């Protein structure tokens, strides 16, 4: 059962949760001076409108008409009741999911990619550089830049470049230039490339290459797919739509669940609802952030200042972290292998508004397969983390005979992750 | 710009165009007696409700509630105005597409797969056997059978089984048993398998294997993904939705375009509109069937009785055909490599209600890339045939300064065909 919104019900403002924090968010620190980073310094790699959003205290920020038009290609996304899954579990709980996998790049990422491309375009930027691991973010930015006539340069971790040709092709089809990283074209890449032209690379090196390009060239900026406040802001379109859709059903969620890598799909769904918990309007709702056991940032990390990348080029940000040099084991949910989390999400977790849990990969894939076989849609391995928690909550409702309402974010489809499902079905992990 | 229908606007009846034919459709002939096939003979491989639909003279056939519920997972599908493509072409024409790629299997095929699975289930059948080439149809049937607890056995052409693992995995993820064909498990397969266990196979052999399984076992039936009247009937949900969506805009299409392999996605979009041409209500609309030059069934075939398969197991059907032994060159649009076409579509073409044209592969991919770069969605190579014609029509409108309305069927997405796009982008064809 699908709950639609009509195109004219598409929200026209993003929601900023920062005004609802009980104390100011600890500011990012300059790695050299250890003092708060000045907006001017950020201007070297980000356009002013995004820096303003990064620091904004306004609750509502209008979505530009040009962005709304592109959102309109796939938004509003459907809210679907997982009736078949409910029946299979024999649970009295009502399970709903917001299906972000219907976007052309197949995940929630274009919500911010399109917005970032737009603000860079109106700021006179000609090219965006970024990094990508498995290719989710890179393909979303490639998709977004083509609408505004921007060039897009993606540094793709060489191991993925070789093993995951589909996302590389997708980026090229959308007109992006994809470089296997480490590349010989940047100082950061060269030092690794010259030792070994087949170096498998890492997200840390790829970030350094992309940032170097933005530092180097005035008409090139850098774009990040998660973690930052403005990225989370753009993703709130998910939760704002979901709120309207739940209203149409006359329901309000008791549990809201999302997987967390950097935190953007989770925050996007959760923040508009979390506001009502903070204000006391809906104090009962529980918010669950789900992590892989292989990268348990919230559940096992420390809350302290750390670098956003592994090389130490970014500002220091206060977050739960496993350490900037933490290397998670190579699980299939590549999008959840980040040593830290969005500072905004971390602050809310620190203040007890959000709960977190972690699951091993095998249980996550078992949940993903069950979802595919009951609801028909193949979830991304990242999203399957949320599904695992939802199943556990629904079974708890069954035990306690409680008719609770569960909402989760299906952040992306798993059609480019089928080889991981194949390995699971063959008992390889 | 997207035109939505709300879930309660989902059509609840399929449209049967047969009552509007000026003369009866030439019946399928028994290959032994050369007389019209009796319904009893078809009962060996099809359930009675589908045989009744195959021969029905009723204009409207109710869609079962159980089928509507599953349709509701992705239907109604959006109708989208291709504003960016219009701007790029600088055409005064308005271009709309019906996006069937949003279904979980990624094409229009589940519209009939779900219906066929349902009717087999209520007829006491336990298993469906079918063949698949590239995997579009096989994955749709795997998707559909799981909702009704039916087993699904798919004979997949061995060459595709090896080269296209993603669709094979998708079928297995949805619980189907996938056999590379020719297999050692059927008489039809064995004769090829025993000579060469690595025989690359053909659709003809795979069809023979699947039909043999249905002949052999009373609780197993066969399911076909195109060509037959009941398949085309189930697909009319596409055109019925599109009609309502165009009504909301106060528009009526001047051109309706679709690609043709067996004819089901084309007929599904076109037939509800074609009725208004036959009745004289909208006589001006042109209907364009688009084929690959490598398999020009309507444009170069003969209208005569021929076998539906290459081995000669099926009834003889009157259709445009290139000959049952015609082997098209291995183009990337695997779904369009069929020597014949649906008899219903052929009769309407024969009587001049439909026009046809054919394009070479390179022009089709050029159109597909342009679509991906303007509208964001990557079209299946099959659907890109329709896009090529739409672009030509839109450019004609530009030349003649005509503000015509063009509607086409985006029958599926191309995310499993990215290696073909890669080959095109690298200039390999």
Interface residues (C-beta under 8 A of the other chain):
Chain A: X1 X2 X3 X4 X5 X6 X7 X69 X70 X72 X73 X74 X80 X83 X84 X102 X104 X106 X143 X146 X147 X165 X166 X169 X170 X172 X173 X174 X175 X369 X372 X373 X375 X376 X377 X378 X415 X416 X418 X419 X421 X422 X425
Chain B: X1 X2 X3 X4 X5 X6 X7 X69 X70 X72 X73 X74 X80 X83 X84 X102 X104 X106 X143 X146 X147 X165 X166 X169 X170 X172 X173 X174 X175 X369 X372 X373 X374 X375 X376 X377 X378 X415 X416 X418 X419 X421 X422 X425
